[in-house]
Amino acid sequence: MISYQPVRKLNVSRRLATNKIISVGTLVKNSQAIYFQYNPEYLQSYSSLSPFKLNFYHSLQIASKHPHFGLHGLFDDSLPDGWGRLLMDRIFRQKGLMPQQISPLDRLSYIGQHAMGALQYSPAIEDSFTHMEHSIDLYQLGTEAQNIFEGQASEVLTQLAYAGSSAGARPKALIYTAGNLIDRVSTQEAPELTPWLIKFTSSSLSLGHEESLCESTYLHMAQQAGINVPEWQLIPTHNSQQGKAWLALKRFDCTAEHGRLHMHTASGLLDADFRMPSLDYEDLIKASQMLCQSPSIGQEVFARMIFNLFSLNQDDHSKNWSFLQNDNGQWHLSPFYDITFSPNPHGEHTTALLGYGKKPPLKIIQKLAEQANFSNWKQAQLKIQEIVDSIQNWDHLALEQQIDQPTRTHIQKQINTVRKDNLSLFTPANIKLKM
């Protein structure tokens, strides 16, 4: 058991796109709550980091108890959930601390400079990370992640804990690498290395070891539909127990100058709990237009909504929608991420379509298209048709990715069903069902 000294105060900094570090403000904690205060210098020179839920002034601002466990949504976005939280809790347990002892400020201190996005926290808990060897074999990292995820290991490899502080449920790691992604792998950044997010596979996932292949195919379909997606590639694995490939996504919060773009999820921005249905596409379209100061940005949200509807990506919760802010304060929608075949057990989308979780009536989609600032319904239909056409390429693209026939057939059958259920939204005269 180690001597536990809870964190009471943290300095918050921002890493600009130019790689310059600037002070943002201070987080403090007492027995009742957590508070944040902007630095006057930041207020004078930069823009609000969370304009909907955090006032842009110097006074102390208390965090709500819900939905971010007593933390402001802005800073909750820096903390991992699912996989990253599992690793963090394992590390604390190895040091004799129970997760319920650990406050949100303790967790932010543990994250330090390694959060997604531009925010950094100090003083950071460096501990055993300070002197560890950061270079590692990627396949060793993937094997360790798979063993932890499947409950076959209790101790956490230090490099995996250091690299695993990202959101989402799947086993993954934030790494820096050069060449073909496997020649030189490090958990620590360096000027000559490129930042990537690697998603590993597991037999415990709903799509098993084909999870990365399916997500890669979905990224390809979305790209064909004109939707902005991250740069990605597949990394072949060494053995069948790890599947055929892992998915590597180039981090879109990092800049060519080795700086960062500020990233804010819809969950943190709107205080929308990602663990339950708490968001509607109407609210998401409106928030995007207000935040990005662009009525047409709603069309991008609309296109992603339609893709999710027709591809059965029903895990479209509030942490799977993010915005990026430039140093000058301008916001834009992040690339489309975490898209794959993910039907909800209840058959409904986590983000509702004007109150509908599935089979939205024509008038509902027309109303959302109007809100998204399409000039007329025909223009919106053309975009819907383009997206439906791209999703109809599933079987062909999945075959190219060497996805097994049972998986291809199962997903194609579900795609066919949802297309039939929503025929009123487009003109299907030139499309035939693939059986």
Order of alpha helices (4+ residues) and beta strands (2+ residues): beta-beta-beta-alpha-beta-alpha-alpha-alpha-beta-alpha-alpha-beta-beta-beta-alpha-beta-beta-beta-alpha-beta-alpha-alpha-beta-beta-beta-alpha-alpha-alpha-alpha
